Structure formats: structure tokens, C-alpha cells
Amino acid sequence: MPRPLRFVLLVLLLPALAPTYPNPARAEVTVPFQLAEPGKVRIAVYDLLGREVAILVDEVFEAGSYEVAWAEASALAAGVYLVQFEAGSTSRTQRLTLVR
């Protein structure tokens, strides 16, 4: 029984990228994330060819929960994009679909 408890505690201590919403999106997109400790965060958006199309965040944050609003999503063509979150040694990627 202690093993699952240790796993849960470990997960709570790691930086986390919550689901991006709305998804699919037509215009503004919100990217929520959490940090267990202060650190540098970088959130970038890539097309499926691996080209960086936007940098949403590239700065240091205190521990806590945050939401980044990306209003410029409407300027991109409809399609599938990848939202990449990097904080410390943690890297997470999510798919984001833009529709018109």
C-alpha cells in the first residue's frame, strides 16, 4: 500500500502541463500549468514539420498554478500543432487542433 502513496507524492512534486483548452480551438487558447518549485518555464508551439511557430512563455515563475492565454492562435492555419512545455528536467508535449 505505501508504494502507490509514494507514487502520488512524486507526481505532485513534478511540474505539470494541464490539458490545453479549448481543443479543438478556433481563436484564443489557454495553456494551464503548475510548478512545485520556482524555475524557468518554456512553452512553445510547433507545426507537424517541427517548425517553431510561437513561443508562449520563456521566463522564470514562482511555484504555483498558471494559465497562459494565446490570442494569436487565430493567425495560424487550421491544422494540428504541438504544444511543448519545458520546466527544469521535465518536458511534456500535447496536441492542439486549430479549426476555422
Rosetta blueprint (number, residue, H / E / L):
1 M L
2 P H
3 R H
4 P H
5 L H
6 R H
7 F H
8 V H
9 L H
10 L H
11 V H
12 L H
13 L H
14 L L
15 P L
16 A E
17 L E
18 A L
19 P L
20 T L
21 Y E
22 P L
23 N L
24 P L
25 A E
26 R L
27 A L
28 E L
29 V E
30 T E
31 V E
32 P E
33 F E
34 Q E
35 L E
36 A L
37 E L
38 P L
39 G E
40 K E
41 V E
42 R E
43 I E
44 A E
45 V E
46 Y E
47 D E
48 L L
49 L L
50 G L
51 R L
52 E E
53 V E
54 A E
55 I E
56 L E
57 V E
58 D E
59 E E
60 V E
61 F E
62 E L
63 A L
64 G E
65 S E
66 Y E
67 E E
68 V E
69 A E
70 W E
71 A H
72 E H
73 A H
74 S H
75 A H
76 L L
77 A L
78 A L
79 G E
80 V E
81 Y E
82 L E
83 V E
84 Q E
85 F E
86 E E
87 A E
88 G L
89 S L
90 T E
91 S E
92 R E
93 T E
94 Q E
95 R E
96 L E
97 T E
98 L E
99 V L
100 R L
